[in-house]
């Protein structure tokens, strides 16, 4: 695997990890205020630079 491929894989994994962490936090906050986690995740604004 080339250095460029390794960098791409690392960036992709980091993006996935950040998104997962944000969704987990959002689901916990939704549960605290009584909103379903599905509704909260569906209505989550997209982060800048993320697709």
Protein Blocks (a to p, Z undefined) as FASTA:
>chain_A
ZZklmmmmmmmmmmmmmmmmmmmmmmmmmmmnopafklmmmmpccdehiZZ
